Amino acid sequence: MSKQLLIAGAGIGGMAAALAAARAGWEVRLFERAPVFAEVGAGVQLGPNAVRCLQAWGLEAALRAVAAFPAQLQVRSALSAGVLASLPLGPSTLRRYGAPYATIHRADLHGLLAQAVQELPAVQQTLDCPIVRHEDTGGAVLVRLARGKDIEGDVLVGADGLYSRTRAQLLGDGPPRFTGHLAYRALVPLQALPAPWRASQVTAWLGPRLHAVHYPVRSGAWVNLVVIVHGPAPQDLEHWDHAANAAGLEQALCGTHPELQEVVRSVAAAGGQWRLWPLCDRAPLARADDMARGLVALLGDAAHPMPPYLAQGAGMAIEDAMQLQAALAMHDVEVPLRLRRYALNRWQRAARVQARSQRNGRIFHATGPLRWARDAALRLFGQRLLDLPWLYRA
């Protein structure tokens, strides 16, 4: 008799977990609080470490149909627009790591995972029905749904995001922390950008107390723009996502190079709209118990939220799901030990990525002598600093 996995949350992490568990021979019940399956947001960067997981699940063709595959990563000064460093991607990444570097709209990534899950008879999906609490009895997990119904399963996976109810009950470690950074995000048609910036590349602009990134999505037809600046915390962190004031963004970019400002203005010129998010994270994982206890495991942002300065948030959730699949497939091992194995295989790597992401935020936004040292190091050792074998080969 196959075992049953319950999943809280149907975002990228939840969908990847459902796909992974079904491939490991489990029945899956997926519960989502939203009335429709959807992913908000804009772009996602997928390093070869994450793309290899999608390939292993047979999703390479689906990825190639909707993603872009930039030819290079270029880092520029937000003050002078000068190139600080470049890293070849494209065929170079494929040769080095066995998979390409992809950039994709978040909804397209969610959509290809959701389509793969929808084709699996072992997965049942329930909308508009969050899991509000759980109880690990030692032999099973009992969950209470928002509709008042109780469900029993063999394992509960909390993939319910930054403000995870599963984590709150499992760890009781309070809410995530505000980083002090605000992210302006927008999408613009490629042809709306100034002509010099229509290249197939990831471009990062580093400036004092801010940085910007733009890259192609939707097979290269659109560009995702993100500008991250320092700012005060909003009163309601969990639900604070609103149309941003473009004038406020322009003020934040005062003093940056006109070419960067021209890229940013292309959003309004094309009739686009900026959205604004506060960036939150948690301290890096300290032990395996922070990812799994008994019959309950955490995955993705519920386990290890991180700022976007290593572009690995979605990638880490996908890697989690792949490791979860390997653990769940250990059919001769008791279930709690399978989840323990999952946590032991994941927590140190995820913690390292969290710590490096936080460190990158300080480096990207550096001022004074640290900024000068950063720029000099990038000019001298740029390709070596930008390439990350420890991350992409794992």
C-alpha positions as CSV (number, residue, x, y, z in Angstrom):
1,M,0.0,0.0,0.0
2,S,1.5,3.3,-1.0
3,K,2.1,6.0,1.5
4,Q,0.5,9.4,1.4
5,L,2.3,12.8,1.4
6,L,0.4,15.9,2.4
7,I,1.8,19.2,1.1
8,A,1.0,22.7,2.4
9,G,1.4,25.2,-0.5
10,A,1.3,24.9,-4.2
11,G,3.9,27.4,-5.3
12,I,7.1,26.4,-7.1
13,G,8.4,24.5,-4.1
14,G,5.1,22.7,-3.5
15,M,4.6,21.7,-7.1
16,A,8.2,20.5,-7.3
17,A,7.7,18.5,-4.1
18,A,4.5,16.9,-5.5
19,L,6.2,15.9,-8.6
20,A,9.2,14.5,-6.7
21,A,7.0,12.5,-4.2
22,A,4.9,11.0,-7.0
23,R,8.0,9.9,-8.8
24,A,9.2,8.2,-5.6
25,G,6.0,6.2,-5.5
26,W,3.9,8.1,-3.0
27,E,0.4,9.4,-3.3
28,V,0.2,13.1,-2.8
29,R,-2.5,15.5,-1.6
30,L,-1.6,19.1,-2.3
31,F,-3.4,21.9,-0.4
32,E,-3.3,25.6,-1.6
33,R,-4.7,28.6,0.2
34,A,-5.3,30.6,-3.0
35,P,-8.5,30.0,-5.1
36,V,-6.4,29.4,-8.2
37,F,-3.0,27.9,-8.8
38,A,-0.8,30.8,-9.7
39,E,2.6,32.4,-9.0
40,V,3.0,36.1,-8.6
41,G,6.2,37.9,-9.2
42,A,8.3,38.4,-12.3
43,G,11.6,36.7,-13.2
44,V,13.6,33.8,-11.9
45,Q,17.2,32.9,-12.6
46,L,17.9,29.1,-12.7
47,G,21.5,28.1,-12.4
48,P,22.6,24.8,-13.9
49,N,22.2,23.1,-10.5
50,A,18.4,23.7,-10.7
51,V,18.2,23.1,-14.5
52,R,19.7,19.6,-14.0
53,C,16.8,18.7,-11.6
54,L,14.3,19.8,-14.2
55,Q,16.1,17.7,-16.8
56,A,16.0,14.7,-14.5
57,W,12.2,15.1,-14.2
58,G,11.9,15.2,-18.0
59,L,11.1,18.9,-18.2
60,E,13.9,20.2,-20.4
61,A,11.7,20.5,-23.5
62,A,9.0,22.4,-21.5
63,L,11.7,24.7,-20.1
64,R,13.2,25.4,-23.5
65,A,9.7,26.3,-24.8
66,V,9.3,29.2,-22.3
67,A,12.7,30.2,-20.9
68,A,15.6,32.3,-22.2
69,F,19.2,31.2,-22.1
70,P,21.5,34.3,-21.7
71,A,24.9,34.4,-23.4
72,Q,26.6,36.1,-20.6
73,L,26.5,37.7,-17.2
74,Q,27.8,41.3,-17.1
75,V,28.4,43.4,-14.0
76,R,28.5,47.2,-14.4
77,S,29.0,50.2,-12.2
78,A,25.7,52.0,-11.5
79,L,27.6,55.2,-11.2
80,S,29.8,55.1,-14.4
81,A,28.1,52.4,-16.4
82,G,31.6,50.9,-16.9
83,V,31.9,47.1,-17.2
84,L,33.4,45.6,-14.0
85,A,33.3,42.0,-15.0
86,S,31.8,39.5,-17.4
87,L,31.1,35.7,-17.3
88,P,30.3,33.7,-20.4
89,L,27.1,31.6,-20.0
90,G,25.3,29.8,-22.8
91,P,27.5,27.0,-24.3
92,S,30.2,27.7,-21.8
93,T,27.9,26.9,-18.8
94,L,26.6,23.8,-20.6
95,R,30.2,22.5,-21.1
96,R,31.3,23.2,-17.6
97,Y,28.2,22.0,-15.7
98,G,26.2,19.8,-18.0
99,A,23.2,22.1,-18.0
100,P,22.5,25.7,-19.2
101,Y,21.8,28.8,-17.2
102,A,18.2,29.8,-17.7
103,T,16.1,32.9,-17.0
104,I,12.3,32.5,-16.9
105,H,9.1,34.2,-15.8
106,R,8.1,32.9,-12.4
107,A,4.6,32.0,-13.7
108,D,6.1,30.0,-16.6
109,L,8.2,28.0,-14.2
110,H,5.3,27.3,-12.0
111,G,3.2,26.5,-15.0
112,L,5.5,23.8,-16.4
113,L,5.7,22.2,-13.0
114,A,2.0,22.4,-12.5
115,Q,1.4,20.8,-15.9
116,A,3.7,17.9,-15.1
117,V,1.9,17.4,-11.7
118,Q,-1.5,17.6,-13.4
119,E,-0.6,14.6,-15.6
120,L,0.1,12.4,-12.5
121,P,-2.9,10.4,-11.2
122,A,-1.1,10.0,-7.9
123,V,-1.5,13.7,-7.1
124,Q,-4.8,15.3,-5.9
125,Q,-4.9,19.1,-5.7
126,T,-7.3,21.1,-3.5
127,L,-7.6,24.9,-3.9
128,D,-8.8,27.6,-1.5
129,C,-8.1,25.2,1.4
130,P,-5.0,25.9,3.5
131,I,-3.7,23.6,6.2
132,V,-4.1,25.6,9.5
133,R,-2.5,23.2,11.9
134,H,-1.0,19.7,12.2
135,E,-0.3,17.0,14.8
136,D,2.5,14.4,14.5
137,T,1.2,11.3,16.3
138,G,4.4,9.3,15.7
139,G,2.6,6.9,13.3
140,A,0.8,9.5,11.1
141,V,0.3,13.2,10.6
142,L,-3.2,14.7,11.2
143,V,-3.9,18.0,9.6
144,R,-6.8,20.4,10.1
145,L,-7.9,22.2,6.9
146,A,-9.4,25.7,7.0
147,R,-12.7,24.2,6.0
148,G,-12.8,22.3,9.3
149,K,-12.0,18.9,7.9
150,D,-9.3,16.6,9.3
151,I,-7.0,14.7,7.0
152,E,-4.5,11.9,7.9
153,G,-1.2,11.3,6.0
154,D,2.1,9.6,6.5
155,V,4.2,12.8,6.0
156,L,3.5,16.6,5.9
157,V,5.7,18.8,3.8
158,G,5.5,22.5,4.6
159,A,6.1,24.3,1.3
160,D,3.9,27.3,2.3
161,G,6.4,30.0,1.8
162,L,8.0,32.8,3.8
163,Y,5.1,33.0,6.3
164,S,4.8,29.3,6.7
165,R,2.1,28.1,9.2
166,T,3.8,24.7,9.1
167,R,7.1,26.2,10.2
168,A,5.4,28.4,12.9
169,Q,4.0,25.3,14.5
170,L,7.0,23.0,14.0
171,L,9.8,25.4,15.0
172,G,8.0,28.3,16.8
173,D,10.8,30.6,15.9
174,G,8.8,33.7,15.1
175,P,8.3,35.7,11.9
176,P,11.0,36.3,9.3
177,R,13.1,39.5,9.6
178,F,13.0,42.5,7.3
179,T,16.3,43.0,5.6
180,G,16.0,46.8,5.2
181,H,15.9,46.4,1.4
182,L,12.9,47.0,-0.9
183,A,12.6,45.4,-4.4
184,Y,11.0,47.2,-7.3
185,R,10.1,44.7,-10.0
186,A,8.7,45.1,-13.5
187,L,8.4,43.5,-16.9
188,V,8.9,45.3,-20.2
189,P,8.9,44.1,-23.8
190,L,12.4,43.6,-25.1
191,Q,11.9,46.0,-27.9
192,A,10.9,48.8,-25.4
193,L,14.4,48.8,-24.0
194,P,17.0,51.2,-25.3
195,A,18.7,49.5,-28.3
196,P,22.1,48.8,-26.5
197,W,20.3,46.8,-23.8
198,R,18.4,44.3,-26.0
199,A,21.2,41.8,-25.8
200,S,20.6,38.3,-24.4
201,Q,22.4,38.7,-21.1
202,V,22.0,39.1,-17.4
203,T,23.1,42.6,-16.5
204,A,23.7,43.7,-12.9
205,W,24.4,47.3,-11.9
206,L,26.1,47.8,-8.6
207,G,25.8,51.1,-6.8
208,P,26.0,52.6,-3.3
209,R,23.1,51.2,-1.2
210,L,21.3,49.9,-4.3
211,H,21.7,47.6,-7.3
212,A,19.7,46.7,-10.4
213,V,19.4,43.5,-12.5
214,H,17.7,42.9,-15.8
215,Y,17.5,39.7,-18.0
216,P,15.3,38.2,-20.7
217,V,12.3,36.0,-20.0
218,R,9.5,34.4,-22.1
219,S,11.9,33.1,-24.8
220,G,13.6,36.5,-24.9
221,A,10.5,38.5,-25.8
222,W,10.3,40.2,-22.4
223,V,12.8,41.5,-19.9
224,N,12.6,41.3,-16.1
225,L,13.9,44.3,-14.3
226,V,14.6,44.5,-10.5
227,V,15.9,47.5,-8.6
228,I,16.7,46.9,-4.9
229,V,17.2,49.9,-2.7
230,H,17.4,50.6,1.1
231,G,14.2,51.7,2.7
232,P,12.0,51.5,5.9
233,A,10.0,48.5,6.8
234,P,6.3,48.7,5.9
235,Q,3.8,48.1,8.7
236,D,2.3,44.9,7.2
237,L,5.2,42.9,5.9
238,E,3.2,39.8,4.9
239,H,0.6,41.5,2.7
240,W,2.5,44.6,1.5
241,D,2.8,44.3,-2.2
242,H,1.5,47.3,-4.2
243,A,1.9,49.4,-7.3
244,A,5.1,51.4,-6.8
245,N,5.5,55.1,-7.3
246,A,7.9,55.4,-10.3
247,A,8.8,58.9,-9.0
248,G,10.1,57.3,-5.8
249,L,12.2,54.9,-7.8
250,E,13.6,57.7,-9.9
251,Q,14.5,59.5,-6.7
252,A,16.3,56.5,-5.3
253,L,18.3,56.3,-8.6
254,C,19.4,59.9,-8.4
255,G,23.1,60.1,-9.0
256,T,23.3,56.8,-11.0
257,H,24.4,56.8,-14.6
258,P,21.9,58.1,-17.2
259,E,22.0,54.8,-19.1
260,L,20.7,52.9,-16.1
261,Q,18.0,55.5,-15.6
262,E,17.0,55.2,-19.2
263,V,16.6,51.4,-18.8
264,V,14.4,52.0,-15.7
265,R,12.3,54.7,-17.5
266,S,11.5,52.3,-20.3
267,V,9.0,50.6,-18.1
268,A,6.7,53.7,-17.8
269,A,7.4,54.5,-21.5
270,A,6.0,51.1,-22.5
271,G,3.0,51.5,-20.2
272,G,4.3,49.0,-17.6
273,Q,3.9,49.2,-13.9
274,W,6.4,48.6,-11.0
275,R,5.5,46.4,-8.1
276,L,7.1,46.8,-4.7
277,W,8.1,44.1,-2.2
278,P,9.9,44.2,1.1
279,L,12.7,41.7,1.2
280,C,12.7,39.4,4.3
281,D,14.9,36.4,5.3
282,R,16.0,34.4,8.2
283,A,19.3,33.5,9.8
284,P,21.0,30.5,7.9
285,L,19.9,27.1,9.0
286,A,21.8,25.9,12.1
287,R,21.0,22.2,12.1
288,A,19.2,19.5,10.3
289,D,16.3,19.7,12.8
290,D,15.4,23.0,11.3
291,M,14.3,21.3,8.1
292,A,12.6,18.1,9.4
293,R,11.3,16.7,12.7
294,G,9.5,13.5,13.0
295,L,7.0,13.2,10.2
296,V,7.1,16.9,9.2
297,A,9.5,18.5,6.8
298,L,10.0,22.0,5.4
299,L,11.0,22.9,1.9
300,G,11.9,26.1,0.0
301,D,11.2,29.5,1.6
302,A,9.5,27.8,4.5
303,A,12.8,26.2,5.4
304,H,15.5,28.6,4.3
305,P,14.3,32.0,2.9
306,M,17.1,34.1,1.5
307,P,17.5,37.5,-0.2
308,P,17.9,37.3,-4.0
309,Y,21.6,38.2,-4.2
310,L,22.7,34.8,-5.3
311,A,19.6,34.2,-7.5
312,Q,19.0,30.8,-5.9
313,G,15.6,31.0,-4.1
314,A,13.7,28.9,-6.6
315,G,16.8,26.8,-7.3
316,M,17.1,25.8,-3.7
317,A,13.4,24.8,-3.5
318,I,13.9,22.6,-6.6
319,E,17.0,21.0,-5.2
320,D,15.1,20.4,-1.9
321,A,12.4,18.5,-3.9
322,M,15.0,16.4,-5.7
323,Q,16.6,15.4,-2.4
324,L,13.1,14.7,-0.9
325,Q,12.4,12.4,-3.8
326,A,15.6,10.4,-3.1
327,A,14.8,10.2,0.6
328,L,11.1,9.2,0.1
329,A,12.2,6.4,-2.3
330,M,14.2,4.7,0.5
331,H,11.3,2.2,0.9
332,D,13.1,-0.1,3.4
333,V,13.8,2.7,5.8
334,E,11.4,4.0,8.5
335,V,9.7,7.2,7.4
336,P,11.1,9.5,10.1
337,L,14.6,8.4,9.1
338,R,13.9,9.2,5.5
339,L,13.0,12.7,6.4
340,R,16.1,12.9,8.6
341,R,18.2,11.8,5.7
342,Y,16.5,14.6,3.5
343,A,17.4,17.2,6.2
344,L,20.9,16.0,6.7
345,N,21.5,16.1,2.9
346,R,20.1,19.6,2.6
347,W,20.6,21.8,5.6
348,Q,24.3,22.6,5.3
349,R,24.2,23.5,1.6
350,A,21.1,25.6,2.0
351,A,22.7,27.4,5.0
352,R,25.8,28.1,2.9
353,V,23.6,29.6,0.1
354,Q,21.6,31.7,2.6
355,A,24.9,33.0,4.1
356,R,26.4,33.8,0.8
357,S,23.2,35.5,-0.4
358,Q,23.3,37.8,2.7
359,R,27.0,38.5,2.2
360,N,26.4,39.4,-1.5
361,G,23.8,41.9,-0.4
362,R,26.4,43.8,1.7
363,I,28.9,43.6,-1.2
364,F,26.5,44.7,-3.9
365,H,25.4,47.8,-2.0
366,A,28.8,48.7,-0.6
367,T,29.9,52.3,-0.1
368,G,33.3,54.0,0.4
369,P,36.5,51.9,0.5
370,L,34.6,48.6,0.4
371,R,33.0,49.7,-2.9
372,W,36.4,50.6,-4.4
373,A,37.9,47.3,-3.3
374,R,34.9,45.4,-4.7
375,D,35.2,47.1,-8.1
376,A,39.0,46.6,-8.2
377,A,38.6,42.9,-7.4
378,L,35.9,42.5,-10.1
379,R,38.1,44.2,-12.7
380,L,41.1,41.9,-11.8
381,F,39.4,38.6,-11.0
382,G,35.9,39.0,-12.4
383,Q,35.3,35.7,-14.2
384,R,36.8,33.8,-11.2
385,L,34.6,35.6,-8.8
386,L,31.4,35.3,-10.8
387,D,31.7,31.6,-11.6
388,L,30.5,29.4,-8.8
389,P,31.6,25.8,-9.2
390,W,30.7,24.9,-5.6
391,L,27.1,25.9,-6.3
392,Y,26.6,24.9,-9.9
393,R,28.3,21.5,-9.8
394,A,26.4,20.2,-6.7
